[in-house]
Amino acid sequence: MSTDSTRELVPFRLSIIVPCYNEHYTVLGVLDALLALDIPGKEHEVILVDDGSTDGTRALVESLDDSRLVRIHHTTNHGKGGAVRSGIAAARGSHVLVFDADNEYDVHDIPRLVTPILSGRAEVVYGNRMSGFGTVHPSLWHAVGNKAMTLLANVLFGSAISDLHTCLKLVPMPLLRSFKLDENGFGLDTEISAEVLRAGFRPFQVPISYVGRSKEEGKKIRFSDAIRCVYVLIKVRGRAVTPYGKRNRNLTPLVQTSTT
């Protein structure tokens, strides 16, 4: 395990990846809020990945004019995981955060996730929806299912996280790019968390706000995705696991603050 004296010191720059499929009702509001985000003294970029939308989303996104907005368009639908992976490949930041285009999450929570990174308190930060902090779950099964999958991940990897499937995962770019990610659907959320835990990292958890949509309102996750989640957790656990005390901290560079 590396010490702070051997870790690279880099400027903090946040890459926010927004995977989008047929979200023309909400995408402009989300992008406007992300571009207006204020992280004092810190740069950020927004990478919109239109995953083969057929509802006019692409035309709406093309109307925006901002140098910090990167647009990627898939001609066909690759799945959320495929869209996020395209965003990761294009990202230029020191840290990456995925933010859904469906307005379930609150942009104003992002600075609260960044703060422990800038202060040196954390290496990876997760937004925790299960803390009851301004949270609406669309159904009992949604909440119970997430808790069950989170428990399974904790048993498999000896961890103690509270929200396996939160979208808001703030991960250093070197760590993220060290993973072998191959999921194209919603399983990528599970795969990223499983790889973080397998590499010996334990996310710093911050309460966030969440208002989940129902199936009728456009929620795309189905029971088959839960089955895939179990498969992904077992698949990743089949590889060697690094203990927390032996994690490679060189994959989580120190970031420069206003005082450095």
C-alpha positions as CSV (number, residue, x, y, z in Angstrom):
1,M,0.0,0.0,0.0
2,S,1.3,3.4,-0.9
3,T,1.7,6.4,1.5
4,D,0.5,9.9,0.8
5,S,4.1,10.9,0.1
6,T,4.2,8.6,-2.9
7,R,0.8,9.4,-4.4
8,E,0.5,11.7,-7.4
9,L,-0.8,15.2,-6.7
10,V,-3.2,16.3,-9.5
11,P,-5.6,19.2,-10.2
12,F,-9.2,18.2,-9.4
13,R,-11.4,18.1,-12.5
14,L,-14.8,16.4,-12.4
15,S,-16.2,14.6,-15.5
16,I,-19.9,14.1,-15.1
17,I,-21.3,11.4,-17.5
18,V,-25.0,11.7,-18.3
19,P,-26.3,8.5,-20.1
20,C,-29.6,9.3,-21.8
21,Y,-32.2,7.3,-23.7
22,N,-35.5,8.9,-24.6
23,E,-35.5,11.5,-21.8
24,H,-36.6,14.6,-23.8
25,Y,-38.9,15.8,-20.9
26,T,-36.0,16.1,-18.4
27,V,-32.7,16.2,-20.2
28,L,-32.4,19.9,-20.8
29,G,-33.2,20.8,-17.2
30,V,-30.7,18.3,-15.9
31,L,-27.9,19.5,-18.3
32,D,-28.7,23.2,-17.5
33,A,-28.4,22.4,-13.8
34,L,-25.1,20.5,-14.2
35,L,-23.5,23.2,-16.3
36,A,-24.5,25.8,-13.7
37,L,-23.0,23.7,-10.9
38,D,-20.6,25.7,-8.8
39,I,-17.6,23.8,-7.3
40,P,-15.6,26.7,-6.1
41,G,-12.3,27.0,-8.0
42,K,-12.7,23.6,-9.6
43,E,-13.4,22.7,-13.2
44,H,-15.9,20.2,-14.5
45,E,-17.2,18.9,-17.8
46,V,-20.5,17.3,-18.7
47,I,-20.5,14.3,-21.1
48,L,-23.9,13.6,-22.6
49,V,-24.2,10.2,-24.2
50,D,-27.4,10.0,-26.2
51,D,-27.9,6.2,-26.4
52,G,-29.9,6.0,-29.7
53,S,-32.9,8.1,-28.5
54,T,-35.9,8.2,-30.8
55,D,-38.0,10.9,-29.1
56,G,-36.2,14.0,-30.2
57,T,-33.6,14.1,-27.4
58,R,-30.7,14.5,-29.8
59,A,-32.1,17.6,-31.4
60,L,-32.7,19.2,-28.0
61,V,-29.2,18.5,-26.8
62,E,-27.7,19.9,-30.0
63,S,-29.4,23.2,-29.2
64,L,-27.1,23.8,-26.2
65,D,-24.0,25.9,-26.6
66,D,-21.4,25.4,-23.9
67,S,-17.7,24.5,-24.3
68,R,-17.9,22.2,-21.2
69,L,-20.6,20.0,-22.8
70,V,-19.3,17.0,-24.7
71,R,-21.9,15.2,-26.9
72,I,-21.7,11.5,-27.8
73,H,-24.4,10.0,-30.0
74,H,-25.0,6.3,-30.4
75,T,-26.9,5.4,-33.6
76,T,-28.5,2.5,-31.8
77,N,-29.3,1.7,-28.2
78,H,-26.3,0.1,-26.4
79,G,-27.8,0.0,-22.9
80,K,-27.0,2.2,-20.0
81,G,-23.7,0.4,-19.3
82,G,-22.6,0.9,-22.9
83,A,-23.4,4.6,-22.7
84,V,-21.5,5.0,-19.5
85,R,-18.5,3.2,-20.9
86,S,-18.5,5.5,-23.9
87,G,-18.5,8.4,-21.5
88,I,-15.6,7.0,-19.5
89,A,-13.5,6.6,-22.7
90,A,-14.1,10.3,-23.5
91,A,-13.7,11.7,-20.0
92,R,-10.7,14.0,-19.2
93,G,-11.2,14.6,-15.5
94,S,-9.3,13.4,-12.5
95,H,-12.6,12.0,-11.1
96,V,-15.8,10.6,-12.7
97,L,-19.4,10.8,-11.6
98,V,-22.4,9.3,-13.4
99,F,-25.6,11.4,-13.3
100,D,-28.9,10.1,-14.7
101,A,-30.9,12.3,-17.1
102,D,-34.3,11.4,-15.6
103,N,-34.3,13.9,-12.7
104,E,-34.3,11.3,-9.9
105,Y,-31.2,12.8,-8.3
106,D,-30.5,16.3,-7.1
107,V,-27.6,18.2,-8.8
108,H,-27.1,20.2,-5.5
109,D,-25.8,17.0,-3.8
110,I,-22.7,16.8,-6.1
111,P,-20.6,19.4,-4.2
112,R,-21.3,17.5,-1.0
113,L,-19.8,14.4,-2.6
114,V,-16.8,16.4,-3.8
115,T,-16.0,17.9,-0.4
116,P,-14.5,14.8,1.2
117,I,-12.3,14.2,-1.8
118,L,-10.9,17.8,-1.7
119,S,-10.3,17.6,2.0
120,G,-8.4,14.3,1.7
121,R,-10.9,12.4,3.8
122,A,-12.0,10.0,1.1
123,E,-10.8,8.1,-1.9
124,V,-14.1,7.0,-3.3
125,V,-17.5,8.7,-2.4
126,Y,-21.0,7.2,-2.8
127,G,-24.2,9.1,-2.4
128,N,-26.4,7.1,-0.1
129,R,-30.2,7.1,-0.8
130,M,-31.0,4.7,2.0
131,S,-30.5,7.2,4.8
132,G,-33.9,8.8,4.6
133,F,-32.4,12.1,3.6
134,G,-35.2,13.6,1.4
135,T,-35.8,10.2,-0.3
136,V,-38.8,8.7,-2.1
137,H,-38.7,5.1,-3.2
138,P,-41.3,4.1,-5.8
139,S,-42.2,0.9,-4.1
140,L,-41.5,-1.5,-1.2
141,W,-39.9,-3.9,-3.7
142,H,-37.5,-1.2,-5.0
143,A,-36.2,-0.5,-1.5
144,V,-36.1,-4.1,-0.3
145,G,-34.5,-5.3,-3.5
146,N,-31.7,-2.7,-3.2
147,K,-31.1,-3.7,0.4
148,A,-31.0,-7.4,-0.5
149,M,-28.5,-6.8,-3.3
150,T,-26.4,-4.6,-1.1
151,L,-26.4,-7.2,1.6
152,L,-25.2,-9.8,-0.9
153,A,-22.4,-7.6,-2.0
154,N,-21.3,-6.9,1.6
155,V,-21.3,-10.7,2.3
156,L,-19.3,-11.5,-0.8
157,F,-16.7,-8.7,-0.3
158,G,-16.6,-8.3,3.4
159,S,-17.7,-4.6,3.1
160,A,-20.3,-2.5,4.9
161,I,-21.8,-0.2,2.3
162,S,-25.5,0.9,2.4
163,D,-26.5,1.6,-1.2
164,L,-25.0,-0.7,-3.9
165,H,-26.9,0.7,-6.7
166,T,-26.7,4.5,-6.2
167,C,-26.0,6.3,-9.4
168,L,-23.9,8.9,-7.6
169,K,-20.5,7.1,-7.4
170,L,-17.5,9.5,-7.4
171,V,-14.5,7.5,-8.5
172,P,-11.0,8.5,-9.4
173,M,-10.2,8.1,-13.0
174,P,-7.1,5.9,-12.6
175,L,-9.1,3.5,-10.4
176,L,-12.0,3.4,-12.7
177,R,-9.8,2.7,-15.8
178,S,-8.0,-0.1,-13.9
179,F,-11.3,-2.1,-14.0
180,K,-12.3,-4.6,-16.7
181,L,-15.8,-3.3,-17.4
182,D,-17.9,-5.2,-19.9
183,E,-21.5,-4.8,-18.9
184,N,-23.7,-3.0,-21.3
185,G,-27.0,-2.8,-19.4
186,F,-27.9,-1.7,-15.9
187,G,-25.4,-4.3,-14.7
188,L,-22.6,-1.8,-15.1
189,D,-23.7,-0.1,-11.9
190,T,-23.2,-3.3,-10.1
191,E,-20.0,-4.1,-11.9
192,I,-18.4,-0.8,-10.9
193,S,-19.3,-1.2,-7.2
194,A,-18.2,-4.8,-7.2
195,E,-14.8,-3.8,-8.7
196,V,-14.4,-1.0,-6.2
197,L,-14.9,-3.4,-3.3
198,R,-12.8,-6.2,-5.0
199,A,-9.9,-3.7,-5.3
200,G,-10.1,-3.2,-1.5
201,F,-11.6,0.3,-1.5
202,R,-14.5,1.3,0.8
203,P,-16.6,4.2,-0.3
204,F,-17.1,7.2,1.9
205,Q,-20.9,7.5,2.1
206,V,-22.8,10.8,2.0
207,P,-26.6,11.1,2.4
208,I,-28.3,12.3,-0.8
209,S,-31.8,13.2,-2.0
210,Y,-33.6,10.8,-4.3
211,V,-37.1,10.8,-5.9
212,G,-37.6,7.5,-7.7
213,R,-39.9,7.2,-10.7
214,S,-42.5,4.5,-11.2
215,K,-42.6,2.1,-14.2
216,E,-45.5,4.3,-15.6
217,E,-43.3,7.4,-15.3
218,G,-40.5,5.8,-17.3
219,K,-38.5,3.7,-14.9
220,K,-36.6,1.2,-17.1
221,I,-35.2,-1.2,-14.5
222,R,-36.9,-4.6,-14.4
223,F,-36.7,-7.9,-12.4
224,S,-34.4,-9.3,-15.0
225,D,-31.9,-6.6,-14.1
226,A,-31.9,-7.9,-10.5
227,I,-31.0,-11.4,-11.7
228,R,-28.2,-9.9,-13.8
229,C,-27.0,-8.0,-10.7
230,V,-26.5,-11.3,-8.8
231,Y,-24.6,-12.8,-11.7
232,V,-22.3,-9.8,-11.9
233,L,-21.5,-9.8,-8.2
234,I,-20.6,-13.5,-8.4
235,K,-18.6,-13.0,-11.6
236,V,-16.5,-10.3,-10.1
237,R,-16.1,-12.1,-6.7
238,G,-14.6,-15.0,-8.7
239,R,-11.5,-13.0,-9.2
240,A,-8.8,-12.2,-6.5
241,V,-9.9,-9.8,-3.8
242,T,-7.6,-7.2,-2.3
243,P,-8.0,-6.5,1.4
244,Y,-8.8,-3.0,2.5
245,G,-5.4,-2.6,4.1
246,K,-3.6,-3.6,1.0
247,R,-5.5,-1.5,-1.6
248,N,-3.4,0.3,-4.2
249,R,-3.8,3.9,-3.2
250,N,-1.7,5.1,-6.2
251,L,-5.0,4.5,-8.1
252,T,-6.6,7.3,-6.1
253,P,-4.4,10.4,-6.6
254,L,-4.3,13.3,-4.1
255,V,-6.0,16.4,-5.5
256,Q,-4.8,19.9,-5.2
257,T,-6.9,22.3,-3.1
258,S,-7.0,26.1,-2.9
259,T,-4.3,25.9,-0.2
260,T,-1.8,23.7,-2.1
